[in-house]
Amino acid sequence: MKRVFMLASLAISLCQIGCTSKKEEKEEKEKFTATSPVQMDTTIRKDFVSQIRSFRNIELRAQEKGYLEQIFVDEGQFVHKGQLLFRIMPKMYEAEYRKSSAEVNVAEIEVQNTKTLADKNVVSPNELAMAKAKLEQAKAEAAIAKLHLSFTEIRAPFDGTIDRIPLKLGSLVDEGELLTSLSDNSEMLVYFNVSEPEYLSYQTNVSKRGDTHVGLLLANNELFAQNGLVETIESEFNSETGNIAFRAKFPNPNRLLKHGESGKVVMNFPLKQVLIIPQKATYEMQDRKYVYVVDKDGKLKARHITIGNSLPDLYVVTSGLQKDDKFLLDGIQKAKEDDKISYSFVQPKDAISNLKLKTE
């Protein structure tokens, strides 16, 4: 019986040794690649939702009540400064102007007659002063009548493009009623909001280099041909959103951009001596990013890392890794915590050589 027990124990031991050998052999056959972070200067691109506005955009409204007698332009038409756009029936204002002009003539004659009598001491100087005052009053009333008459003609205050014309010929127009809008699209003002960290990065990095140019990504995902220039930054942050508004000006020689159009401002932020790793070397757990760090004994240790910025195929790491740390590059799906592995080391620059990265 004792001999049987010894034989059974020996068989179990041999089996365990064989299984262990096979496991070790399997581990030896499993090859991994590892690398280290790349420390370098680079530039990241960030897109900001923007509102595109004309350099000048105004509403043209009627300044007098009357019937819309003539429309000299069409919707979408380009007009020049001073060009006649609309005329509101001017008959009544023309009559008032003629009446006031006649009163000016009467007052001038009265002044001349009174002056002749005053020179001969027939009338007192006060009567001449009264006649002159009446003349000035008549001239003032004539000027007001002329101004009202001019209000019946609506002219373009600057070169621009006519927007929709809601009223038709013959419509009764009230004072202050909208006739159309006029947009000067020779240059466009683009407004976008920037977070506080991005604002600080811009002020401390971009502006020192003198690089205040930005791009504009249009609604069809194509970049606008012209670069813009950041002109102003508002003085206060929005307490609700934590953002601050930027304004950039874009030249618009072909009038492609229109008032009210949408797009995204493309801004580049320089980064100095940051650590960069391939995105494929990371995995996610509970919304946190991890890598497998290889220790000096070849064992894998999961380590949480903080991502500062994302590039197309790469991450900029702000904490969790040091320049000389080695981490698993390939085979993450097969790896487990505390696995002892054999690996080949890939030079950091070779590891990212085929990945998308913008360097300075």
BALOBA-1460 file (C-alpha; in Angstrom, 3 decimals):
// residues 360
<rec num="1" residu="m" x="0.000" y="0.000" z="0.000"/>
<rec num="2" residu="k" x="2.812" y="2.353" z="0.887"/>
<rec num="3" residu="r" x="4.510" y="1.554" z="-2.414"/>
<rec num="4" residu="v" x="1.356" y="2.393" z="-4.341"/>
<rec num="5" residu="f" x="1.078" y="5.732" z="-2.540"/>
<rec num="6" residu="m" x="4.687" y="6.566" z="-3.367"/>
<rec num="7" residu="l" x="4.156" y="5.764" z="-7.024"/>
<rec num="8" residu="a" x="1.041" y="7.958" z="-7.130"/>
<rec num="9" residu="s" x="2.890" y="10.857" z="-5.504"/>
<rec num="10" residu="l" x="5.729" y="10.476" z="-7.989"/>
<rec num="11" residu="a" x="3.298" y="10.562" z="-10.901"/>
<rec num="12" residu="i" x="1.648" y="13.734" z="-9.602"/>
<rec num="13" residu="s" x="5.010" y="15.401" z="-9.141"/>
<rec num="14" residu="l" x="6.129" y="14.488" z="-12.654"/>
<rec num="15" residu="c" x="2.855" y="15.839" z="-14.025"/>
<rec num="16" residu="q" x="3.287" y="19.129" z="-12.145"/>
<rec num="17" residu="i" x="6.859" y="19.459" z="-13.351"/>
<rec num="18" residu="g" x="5.746" y="18.774" z="-16.919"/>
<rec num="19" residu="c" x="2.903" y="21.328" z="-16.749"/>
<rec num="20" residu="t" x="5.202" y="23.929" z="-15.249"/>
<rec num="21" residu="s" x="7.756" y="23.320" z="-17.967"/>
<rec num="22" residu="k" x="5.114" y="23.689" z="-20.642"/>
<rec num="23" residu="k" x="3.877" y="26.953" z="-19.047"/>
<rec num="24" residu="e" x="7.408" y="28.323" z="-18.871"/>
<rec num="25" residu="e" x="8.020" y="27.209" z="-22.442"/>
<rec num="26" residu="k" x="4.835" y="28.999" z="-23.494"/>
<rec num="27" residu="e" x="5.923" y="32.157" z="-21.678"/>
<rec num="28" residu="e" x="9.316" y="31.942" z="-23.351"/>
<rec num="29" residu="k" x="7.692" y="31.649" z="-26.768"/>
<rec num="30" residu="e" x="5.425" y="34.688" z="-26.182"/>
<rec num="31" residu="k" x="7.416" y="37.642" z="-27.502"/>
<rec num="32" residu="f" x="6.520" y="41.272" z="-26.798"/>
<rec num="33" residu="t" x="7.852" y="44.654" z="-27.863"/>
<rec num="34" residu="a" x="8.466" y="47.552" z="-25.530"/>
<rec num="35" residu="t" x="9.611" y="51.123" z="-25.888"/>
<rec num="36" residu="s" x="10.001" y="54.385" z="-23.943"/>
<rec num="37" residu="p" x="8.343" y="57.808" z="-24.250"/>
<rec num="38" residu="v" x="9.695" y="60.285" z="-26.796"/>
<rec num="39" residu="q" x="10.590" y="63.663" z="-25.350"/>
<rec num="40" residu="m" x="10.362" y="66.385" z="-27.975"/>
<rec num="41" residu="d" x="8.843" y="69.676" z="-29.104"/>
<rec num="42" residu="t" x="5.606" y="69.432" z="-31.052"/>
<rec num="43" residu="t" x="2.488" y="71.354" z="-31.952"/>
<rec num="44" residu="i" x="-1.091" y="70.357" z="-31.281"/>
<rec num="45" residu="r" x="-4.093" y="71.503" z="-33.272"/>
<rec num="46" residu="k" x="-7.353" y="72.447" z="-31.603"/>
<rec num="47" residu="d" x="-10.651" y="73.319" z="-33.253"/>
<rec num="48" residu="f" x="-13.095" y="75.834" z="-31.789"/>
<rec num="49" residu="v" x="-16.715" y="76.211" z="-32.851"/>
<rec num="50" residu="s" x="-17.077" y="79.714" z="-34.236"/>
<rec num="51" residu="q" x="-19.581" y="82.295" z="-35.380"/>
<rec num="52" residu="i" x="-18.799" y="84.085" z="-38.633"/>
<rec num="53" residu="r" x="-19.925" y="87.695" z="-38.932"/>
<rec num="54" residu="s" x="-19.534" y="90.329" z="-41.625"/>
<rec num="55" residu="f" x="-17.065" y="93.108" z="-41.002"/>
<rec num="56" residu="r" x="-20.086" y="95.420" z="-41.224"/>
<rec num="57" residu="n" x="-23.675" y="94.257" z="-41.158"/>
<rec num="58" residu="i" x="-26.550" y="96.678" z="-40.659"/>
<rec num="59" residu="e" x="-30.312" y="96.806" z="-41.016"/>
<rec num="60" residu="l" x="-31.711" y="99.407" z="-43.397"/>
<rec num="61" residu="r" x="-35.010" y="100.780" z="-42.095"/>
<rec num="62" residu="a" x="-37.486" y="103.370" z="-43.317"/>
<rec num="63" residu="q" x="-37.147" y="106.764" z="-41.666"/>
<rec num="64" residu="e" x="-40.473" y="108.046" z="-42.958"/>
<rec num="65" residu="k" x="-43.924" y="106.560" z="-43.382"/>
<rec num="66" residu="g" x="-45.285" y="106.152" z="-46.909"/>
<rec num="67" residu="y" x="-45.731" y="103.830" z="-49.862"/>
<rec num="68" residu="l" x="-42.743" y="101.975" z="-51.263"/>
<rec num="69" residu="e" x="-42.634" y="103.642" z="-54.666"/>
<rec num="70" residu="q" x="-39.480" y="102.125" z="-56.166"/>
<rec num="71" residu="i" x="-37.021" y="99.289" z="-55.466"/>
<rec num="72" residu="f" x="-33.766" y="99.785" z="-57.361"/>
<rec num="73" residu="v" x="-31.897" y="96.623" z="-56.297"/>
<rec num="74" residu="d" x="-32.427" y="92.891" z="-56.017"/>
<rec num="75" residu="e" x="-31.692" y="90.417" z="-53.229"/>
<rec num="76" residu="g" x="-28.071" y="89.278" z="-53.199"/>
<rec num="77" residu="q" x="-26.934" y="92.208" z="-55.347"/>
<rec num="78" residu="f" x="-23.612" y="93.904" z="-54.660"/>
<rec num="79" residu="v" x="-24.026" y="97.673" z="-54.280"/>
<rec num="80" residu="h" x="-21.669" y="100.619" z="-53.850"/>
<rec num="81" residu="k" x="-21.604" y="103.347" z="-51.242"/>
<rec num="82" residu="g" x="-24.188" y="106.060" z="-52.006"/>
<rec num="83" residu="q" x="-26.144" y="103.906" z="-54.470"/>
<rec num="84" residu="l" x="-29.924" y="104.479" z="-54.383"/>
<rec num="85" residu="l" x="-31.717" y="101.388" z="-53.054"/>
<rec num="86" residu="f" x="-35.336" y="102.376" z="-52.257"/>
<rec num="87" residu="r" x="-37.636" y="105.344" z="-52.665"/>
<rec num="88" residu="i" x="-40.683" y="105.942" z="-50.485"/>
<rec num="89" residu="m" x="-43.374" y="108.078" z="-52.163"/>
<rec num="90" residu="p" x="-41.994" y="111.616" z="-51.673"/>
<rec num="91" residu="k" x="-44.916" y="113.772" z="-52.899"/>
<rec num="92" residu="m" x="-45.954" y="115.178" z="-49.521"/>
<rec num="93" residu="y" x="-42.350" y="115.873" z="-48.473"/>
<rec num="94" residu="e" x="-41.608" y="117.515" z="-51.820"/>
<rec num="95" residu="a" x="-44.608" y="119.838" z="-51.283"/>
<rec num="96" residu="e" x="-43.457" y="120.687" z="-47.750"/>
<rec num="97" residu="y" x="-39.968" y="121.446" z="-49.022"/>
<rec num="98" residu="r" x="-41.278" y="123.710" z="-51.794"/>
<rec num="99" residu="k" x="-43.520" y="125.520" z="-49.298"/>
<rec num="100" residu="s" x="-40.665" y="126.066" z="-46.842"/>
<rec num="101" residu="s" x="-38.357" y="127.209" z="-49.665"/>
<rec num="102" residu="a" x="-40.976" y="129.774" z="-50.717"/>
<rec num="103" residu="e" x="-41.220" y="131.012" z="-47.133"/>
<rec num="104" residu="v" x="-37.449" y="131.491" z="-47.136"/>
<rec num="105" residu="n" x="-37.744" y="133.646" z="-50.276"/>
<rec num="106" residu="v" x="-40.519" y="135.732" z="-48.666"/>
<rec num="107" residu="a" x="-38.447" y="136.195" z="-45.528"/>
<rec num="108" residu="e" x="-35.400" y="137.266" z="-47.560"/>
<rec num="109" residu="i" x="-37.468" y="139.923" z="-49.384"/>
<rec num="110" residu="e" x="-38.861" y="141.131" z="-46.077"/>
<rec num="111" residu="v" x="-35.353" y="141.481" z="-44.678"/>
<rec num="112" residu="q" x="-34.249" y="143.500" z="-47.726"/>
<rec num="113" residu="n" x="-37.255" y="145.828" z="-47.483"/>
<rec num="114" residu="t" x="-36.873" y="146.268" z="-43.740"/>
<rec num="115" residu="k" x="-33.162" y="146.973" z="-44.120"/>
<rec num="116" residu="t" x="-33.908" y="149.708" z="-46.704"/>
<rec num="117" residu="l" x="-36.391" y="151.343" z="-44.312"/>
<rec num="118" residu="a" x="-34.042" y="150.957" z="-41.376"/>
<rec num="119" residu="d" x="-31.247" y="152.682" z="-43.310"/>
<rec num="120" residu="k" x="-33.592" y="155.642" z="-43.824"/>
<rec num="121" residu="n" x="-34.599" y="155.541" z="-40.133"/>
<rec num="122" residu="v" x="-38.211" y="154.791" z="-41.143"/>
<rec num="123" residu="v" x="-38.298" y="151.660" z="-38.959"/>
<rec num="124" residu="s" x="-36.387" y="150.818" z="-35.827"/>
<rec num="125" residu="p" x="-33.384" y="148.457" z="-35.735"/>
<rec num="126" residu="n" x="-35.526" y="146.023" z="-33.725"/>
<rec num="127" residu="e" x="-37.857" y="145.541" z="-36.672"/>
<rec num="128" residu="l" x="-34.867" y="144.673" z="-38.874"/>
<rec num="129" residu="a" x="-33.680" y="142.179" z="-36.236"/>
<rec num="130" residu="m" x="-37.155" y="140.606" z="-36.166"/>
<rec num="131" residu="a" x="-37.141" y="140.250" z="-39.961"/>
<rec num="132" residu="k" x="-33.740" y="138.572" z="-39.848"/>
<rec num="133" residu="a" x="-34.925" y="136.190" z="-37.118"/>
<rec num="134" residu="k" x="-37.945" y="135.222" z="-39.255"/>
<rec num="135" residu="l" x="-35.578" y="134.520" z="-42.135"/>
<rec num="136" residu="e" x="-33.437" y="132.214" z="-39.971"/>
<rec num="137" residu="q" x="-36.578" y="130.436" z="-38.778"/>
<rec num="138" residu="a" x="-37.736" y="129.934" z="-42.374"/>
<rec num="139" residu="k" x="-34.317" y="128.564" z="-43.341"/>
<rec num="140" residu="a" x="-34.406" y="126.115" z="-40.425"/>
<rec num="141" residu="e" x="-37.860" y="124.891" z="-41.413"/>
<rec num="142" residu="a" x="-36.657" y="124.491" z="-45.012"/>
<rec num="143" residu="a" x="-33.665" y="122.470" z="-43.840"/>
<rec num="144" residu="i" x="-35.987" y="120.172" z="-41.823"/>
<rec num="145" residu="a" x="-38.266" y="119.744" z="-44.821"/>
<rec num="146" residu="k" x="-35.265" y="118.922" z="-47.019"/>
<rec num="147" residu="l" x="-34.069" y="116.380" z="-44.463"/>
<rec num="148" residu="h" x="-37.478" y="114.675" z="-44.401"/>
<rec num="149" residu="l" x="-37.440" y="114.600" z="-48.191"/>
<rec num="150" residu="s" x="-33.992" y="112.998" z="-48.193"/>
<rec num="151" residu="f" x="-35.332" y="110.295" z="-45.868"/>
<rec num="152" residu="t" x="-37.602" y="109.093" z="-48.678"/>
<rec num="153" residu="e" x="-34.483" y="107.894" z="-50.527"/>
<rec num="154" residu="i" x="-32.567" y="105.053" z="-48.888"/>
<rec num="155" residu="r" x="-28.963" y="104.820" z="-50.074"/>
<rec num="156" residu="a" x="-26.158" y="102.374" z="-49.293"/>
<rec num="157" residu="p" x="-23.897" y="103.700" z="-46.511"/>
<rec num="158" residu="f" x="-21.020" y="101.460" z="-47.700"/>
<rec num="159" residu="d" x="-20.147" y="98.850" z="-50.326"/>
<rec num="160" residu="g" x="-21.875" y="95.589" z="-49.583"/>
<rec num="161" residu="t" x="-24.360" y="92.865" z="-50.485"/>
<rec num="162" residu="i" x="-28.130" y="93.235" z="-50.186"/>
<rec num="163" residu="d" x="-29.948" y="90.652" z="-48.086"/>
<rec num="164" residu="r" x="-33.609" y="89.620" z="-48.407"/>
<rec num="165" residu="i" x="-36.148" y="92.329" z="-49.219"/>
<rec num="166" residu="p" x="-39.325" y="91.440" z="-47.286"/>
<rec num="167" residu="l" x="-41.569" y="94.202" z="-48.719"/>
<rec num="168" residu="k" x="-42.870" y="94.428" z="-52.260"/>
<rec num="169" residu="l" x="-43.400" y="97.433" z="-54.495"/>
<rec num="170" residu="g" x="-46.385" y="99.526" z="-53.357"/>
<rec num="171" residu="s" x="-46.302" y="98.299" z="-49.751"/>
<rec num="172" residu="l" x="-47.241" y="100.784" z="-47.049"/>
<rec num="173" residu="v" x="-44.091" y="101.322" z="-45.023"/>
<rec num="174" residu="d" x="-44.169" y="102.448" z="-41.407"/>
<rec num="175" residu="e" x="-41.437" y="104.558" z="-39.897"/>
<rec num="176" residu="g" x="-38.679" y="102.249" z="-38.645"/>
<rec num="177" residu="e" x="-39.828" y="99.241" z="-40.700"/>
<rec num="178" residu="l" x="-37.129" y="96.894" z="-41.976"/>
<rec num="179" residu="l" x="-36.406" y="97.223" z="-45.702"/>
<rec num="180" residu="t" x="-33.344" y="94.931" z="-45.953"/>
<rec num="181" residu="s" x="-29.885" y="94.270" z="-44.494"/>
<rec num="182" residu="l" x="-26.531" y="95.220" z="-45.953"/>
<rec num="183" residu="s" x="-23.352" y="93.195" z="-45.373"/>
<rec num="184" residu="d" x="-19.789" y="94.204" z="-46.060"/>
<rec num="185" residu="n" x="-18.149" y="90.813" z="-46.626"/>
<rec num="186" residu="s" x="-14.754" y="92.064" z="-47.770"/>
<rec num="187" residu="e" x="-13.446" y="90.941" z="-44.375"/>
<rec num="188" residu="m" x="-15.066" y="88.649" z="-41.834"/>
<rec num="189" residu="l" x="-14.997" y="88.689" z="-38.057"/>
<rec num="190" residu="v" x="-14.932" y="85.214" z="-36.519"/>
<rec num="191" residu="y" x="-15.790" y="84.794" z="-32.835"/>
<rec num="192" residu="f" x="-14.886" y="81.707" z="-30.801"/>
<rec num="193" residu="n" x="-14.643" y="80.749" z="-27.128"/>
<rec num="194" residu="v" x="-11.464" y="79.444" z="-25.488"/>
<rec num="195" residu="s" x="-11.136" y="77.730" z="-22.107"/>
<rec num="196" residu="e" x="-8.943" y="79.159" z="-19.376"/>
<rec num="197" residu="p" x="-6.095" y="76.593" z="-19.764"/>
<rec num="198" residu="e" x="-6.087" y="77.111" z="-23.539"/>
<rec num="199" residu="y" x="-6.116" y="80.874" z="-23.079"/>
<rec num="200" residu="l" x="-3.097" y="80.665" z="-20.758"/>
<rec num="201" residu="s" x="-1.288" y="78.393" z="-23.200"/>
<rec num="202" residu="y" x="-1.976" y="80.832" z="-26.013"/>
<rec num="203" residu="q" x="-0.813" y="83.871" z="-24.054"/>
<rec num="204" residu="t" x="2.361" y="82.252" z="-22.719"/>
<rec num="205" residu="n" x="3.408" y="80.329" z="-25.831"/>
<rec num="206" residu="v" x="1.817" y="81.477" z="-29.069"/>
<rec num="207" residu="s" x="1.889" y="85.221" z="-28.557"/>
<rec num="208" residu="k" x="5.574" y="85.155" z="-27.569"/>
<rec num="209" residu="r" x="6.399" y="83.610" z="-30.916"/>
<rec num="210" residu="g" x="4.333" y="86.253" z="-32.673"/>
<rec num="211" residu="d" x="2.197" y="83.509" z="-34.241"/>
<rec num="212" residu="t" x="-1.339" y="84.792" z="-33.937"/>
<rec num="213" residu="h" x="-2.571" y="83.356" z="-37.236"/>
<rec num="214" residu="v" x="-5.406" y="80.846" z="-37.246"/>
<rec num="215" residu="g" x="-7.191" y="78.742" z="-39.854"/>
<rec num="216" residu="l" x="-10.881" y="78.280" z="-40.537"/>
<rec num="217" residu="l" x="-12.482" y="74.887" z="-41.117"/>
<rec num="218" residu="l" x="-15.697" y="75.295" z="-43.094"/>
<rec num="219" residu="a" x="-18.911" y="73.293" z="-42.779"/>
<rec num="220" residu="n" x="-17.789" y="70.967" z="-45.611"/>
<rec num="221" residu="n" x="-14.627" y="70.080" z="-43.594"/>
<rec num="222" residu="e" x="-12.395" y="71.995" z="-45.984"/>
<rec num="223" residu="l" x="-9.950" y="74.637" z="-44.797"/>
<rec num="224" residu="f" x="-10.640" y="78.178" z="-45.933"/>
<rec num="225" residu="a" x="-7.933" y="79.399" z="-48.310"/>
<rec num="226" residu="q" x="-7.100" y="82.498" z="-46.249"/>
<rec num="227" residu="n" x="-5.528" y="82.557" z="-42.788"/>
<rec num="228" residu="g" x="-6.983" y="84.808" z="-40.137"/>
<rec num="229" residu="l" x="-5.384" y="86.931" z="-37.466"/>
<rec num="230" residu="v" x="-6.403" y="86.997" z="-33.813"/>
<rec num="231" residu="e" x="-7.153" y="90.652" z="-33.134"/>
<rec num="232" residu="t" x="-8.839" y="90.910" z="-29.769"/>
<rec num="233" residu="i" x="-9.570" y="88.948" z="-26.610"/>
<rec num="234" residu="e" x="-12.393" y="89.981" z="-24.315"/>
<rec num="235" residu="s" x="-11.515" y="91.356" z="-20.899"/>
<rec num="236" residu="e" x="-13.511" y="88.882" z="-18.791"/>
<rec num="237" residu="f" x="-14.189" y="85.155" z="-18.549"/>
<rec num="238" residu="n" x="-17.762" y="83.929" z="-18.682"/>
<rec num="239" residu="s" x="-18.476" y="82.820" z="-15.108"/>
<rec num="240" residu="e" x="-20.933" y="80.141" z="-16.270"/>
<rec num="241" residu="t" x="-18.825" y="78.472" z="-18.964"/>
<rec num="242" residu="g" x="-15.310" y="79.373" z="-17.822"/>
<rec num="243" residu="n" x="-14.503" y="80.521" z="-21.372"/>
<rec num="244" residu="i" x="-13.257" y="83.763" z="-22.824"/>
<rec num="245" residu="a" x="-14.133" y="85.078" z="-26.290"/>
<rec num="246" residu="f" x="-11.530" y="85.575" z="-29.028"/>
<rec num="247" residu="r" x="-12.070" y="87.472" z="-32.288"/>
<rec num="248" residu="a" x="-10.137" y="86.800" z="-35.472"/>
<rec num="249" residu="k" x="-10.321" y="88.708" z="-38.763"/>
<rec num="250" residu="f" x="-10.207" y="86.852" z="-42.082"/>
<rec num="251" residu="p" x="-9.780" y="88.418" z="-45.530"/>
<rec num="252" residu="n" x="-12.582" y="87.329" z="-47.864"/>
<rec num="253" residu="p" x="-11.485" y="88.370" z="-51.384"/>
<rec num="254" residu="n" x="-13.839" y="86.002" z="-53.217"/>
<rec num="255" residu="r" x="-16.805" y="86.730" z="-50.908"/>
<rec num="256" residu="l" x="-17.063" y="83.009" z="-50.110"/>
<rec num="257" residu="l" x="-17.831" y="83.642" z="-46.454"/>
<rec num="258" residu="k" x="-21.235" y="85.053" z="-45.573"/>
<rec num="259" residu="h" x="-22.678" y="86.654" z="-42.482"/>
<rec num="260" residu="g" x="-24.097" y="84.000" z="-40.120"/>
<rec num="261" residu="e" x="-22.073" y="81.118" z="-41.577"/>
<rec num="262" residu="s" x="-20.692" y="78.448" z="-39.251"/>
<rec num="263" residu="g" x="-17.245" y="76.900" z="-39.019"/>
<rec num="264" residu="k" x="-14.399" y="75.997" z="-36.688"/>
<rec num="265" residu="v" x="-11.341" y="78.068" z="-35.941"/>
<rec num="266" residu="v" x="-8.166" y="75.976" z="-36.163"/>
<rec num="267" residu="m" x="-5.465" y="77.053" z="-33.744"/>
<rec num="268" residu="n" x="-2.015" y="75.527" z="-33.207"/>
<rec num="269" residu="f" x="-0.490" y="75.380" z="-29.722"/>
<rec num="270" residu="p" x="3.274" y="74.716" z="-29.373"/>
<rec num="271" residu="l" x="4.402" y="72.205" z="-26.746"/>
<rec num="272" residu="k" x="7.958" y="72.171" z="-25.430"/>
<rec num="273" residu="q" x="9.786" y="68.974" z="-24.426"/>
<rec num="274" residu="v" x="6.699" y="66.891" z="-23.728"/>
<rec num="275" residu="l" x="6.488" y="63.092" z="-23.385"/>
<rec num="276" residu="i" x="4.736" y="61.382" z="-26.292"/>
<rec num="277" residu="i" x="3.585" y="57.762" z="-26.524"/>
<rec num="278" residu="p" x="1.573" y="55.799" z="-29.131"/>
<rec num="279" residu="q" x="-2.126" y="55.543" z="-28.393"/>
<rec num="280" residu="k" x="-2.052" y="51.815" z="-29.171"/>
<rec num="281" residu="a" x="0.200" y="51.263" z="-26.122"/>
<rec num="282" residu="t" x="-2.607" y="52.288" z="-23.748"/>
<rec num="283" residu="y" x="-5.782" y="50.684" z="-22.495"/>
<rec num="284" residu="e" x="-8.750" y="52.138" z="-20.673"/>
<rec num="285" residu="m" x="-10.412" y="51.087" z="-17.435"/>
<rec num="286" residu="q" x="-13.196" y="53.094" z="-15.789"/>
<rec num="287" residu="d" x="-12.434" y="56.145" z="-17.933"/>
<rec num="288" residu="r" x="-8.775" y="56.105" z="-16.941"/>
<rec num="289" residu="k" x="-5.811" y="55.434" z="-19.196"/>
<rec num="290" residu="y" x="-3.179" y="52.818" z="-18.329"/>
<rec num="291" residu="v" x="0.025" y="51.374" z="-19.744"/>
<rec num="292" residu="y" x="1.953" y="48.252" z="-18.796"/>
<rec num="293" residu="v" x="5.336" y="49.316" z="-17.475"/>
<rec num="294" residu="v" x="8.107" y="46.699" z="-17.692"/>
<rec num="295" residu="d" x="10.196" y="46.619" z="-14.506"/>
<rec num="296" residu="k" x="13.849" y="45.654" z="-14.248"/>
<rec num="297" residu="d" x="12.929" y="41.981" z="-13.759"/>
<rec num="298" residu="g" x="10.781" y="41.902" z="-16.909"/>
<rec num="299" residu="k" x="7.485" y="41.922" z="-15.022"/>
<rec num="300" residu="l" x="4.483" y="43.970" z="-16.134"/>
<rec num="301" residu="k" x="3.010" y="46.590" z="-13.838"/>
<rec num="302" residu="a" x="-0.165" y="48.486" z="-14.746"/>
<rec num="303" residu="r" x="0.320" y="52.221" z="-14.313"/>
<rec num="304" residu="h" x="-2.236" y="55.021" z="-14.554"/>
<rec num="305" residu="i" x="-1.225" y="57.915" z="-16.799"/>
<rec num="306" residu="t" x="-2.670" y="61.390" z="-17.348"/>
<rec num="307" residu="i" x="-3.245" y="62.512" z="-20.923"/>
<rec num="308" residu="g" x="-2.649" y="66.205" z="-21.532"/>
<rec num="309" residu="n" x="-3.418" y="66.332" z="-25.243"/>
<rec num="310" residu="s" x="-4.280" y="63.986" z="-28.086"/>
<rec num="311" residu="l" x="-2.639" y="63.875" z="-31.488"/>
<rec num="312" residu="p" x="-4.029" y="61.741" z="-34.341"/>
<rec num="313" residu="d" x="-2.201" y="58.527" z="-33.252"/>
<rec num="314" residu="l" x="-0.385" y="59.702" z="-30.143"/>
<rec num="315" residu="y" x="-0.899" y="60.947" z="-26.610"/>
<rec num="316" residu="v" x="0.945" y="63.691" z="-24.775"/>
<rec num="317" residu="v" x="1.495" y="62.366" z="-21.242"/>
<rec num="318" residu="t" x="1.604" y="64.867" z="-18.399"/>
<rec num="319" residu="s" x="2.027" y="62.432" z="-15.491"/>
<rec num="320" residu="g" x="2.516" y="58.722" z="-14.762"/>
<rec num="321" residu="l" x="5.579" y="58.124" z="-16.948"/>
<rec num="322" residu="q" x="9.197" y="59.184" z="-16.919"/>
<rec num="323" residu="k" x="11.455" y="59.553" z="-19.927"/>
<rec num="324" residu="d" x="13.400" y="56.343" z="-19.161"/>
<rec num="325" residu="d" x="10.413" y="54.142" z="-18.298"/>
<rec num="326" residu="k" x="9.811" y="51.137" z="-20.520"/>
<rec num="327" residu="f" x="6.255" y="50.201" z="-21.372"/>
<rec num="328" residu="l" x="4.595" y="47.526" z="-23.452"/>
<rec num="329" residu="l" x="4.090" y="48.575" z="-27.070"/>
<rec num="330" residu="d" x="2.386" y="45.526" z="-28.605"/>
<rec num="331" residu="g" x="0.489" y="42.562" z="-27.208"/>
<rec num="332" residu="i" x="-1.453" y="44.471" z="-24.566"/>
<rec num="333" residu="q" x="-4.501" y="42.224" z="-25.028"/>
<rec num="334" residu="k" x="-2.428" y="39.166" z="-24.081"/>
<rec num="335" residu="a" x="-0.663" y="40.781" z="-21.135"/>
<rec num="336" residu="k" x="-1.626" y="40.589" z="-17.488"/>
<rec num="337" residu="e" x="-0.462" y="42.261" z="-14.311"/>
<rec num="338" residu="d" x="2.746" y="40.700" z="-12.897"/>
<rec num="339" residu="d" x="3.389" y="38.603" z="-16.015"/>
<rec num="340" residu="k" x="7.082" y="38.033" z="-16.561"/>
<rec num="341" residu="i" x="7.820" y="38.499" z="-20.223"/>
<rec num="342" residu="s" x="10.634" y="38.505" z="-22.690"/>
<rec num="343" residu="y" x="10.601" y="41.430" z="-25.067"/>
<rec num="344" residu="s" x="12.520" y="43.262" z="-27.729"/>
<rec num="345" residu="f" x="13.096" y="46.979" z="-27.250"/>
<rec num="346" residu="v" x="12.056" y="49.393" z="-30.007"/>
<rec num="347" residu="q" x="13.743" y="52.783" z="-30.068"/>
<rec num="348" residu="p" x="11.197" y="55.489" z="-29.086"/>
<rec num="349" residu="k" x="11.514" y="57.472" z="-32.322"/>
<rec num="350" residu="d" x="11.141" y="54.281" z="-34.365"/>
<rec num="351" residu="a" x="7.976" y="53.433" z="-32.422"/>
<rec num="352" residu="i" x="6.274" y="56.615" z="-33.578"/>
<rec num="353" residu="s" x="7.943" y="56.969" z="-36.986"/>
<rec num="354" residu="n" x="4.877" y="55.759" z="-38.909"/>
<rec num="355" residu="l" x="2.339" y="57.565" z="-36.738"/>
<rec num="356" residu="k" x="0.779" y="60.949" z="-37.323"/>
<rec num="357" residu="l" x="2.640" y="63.687" z="-35.509"/>
<rec num="358" residu="k" x="3.225" y="67.374" z="-36.189"/>
<rec num="359" residu="t" x="6.650" y="68.569" z="-35.065"/>
<rec num="360" residu="e" x="8.144" y="72.000" z="-35.146"/>
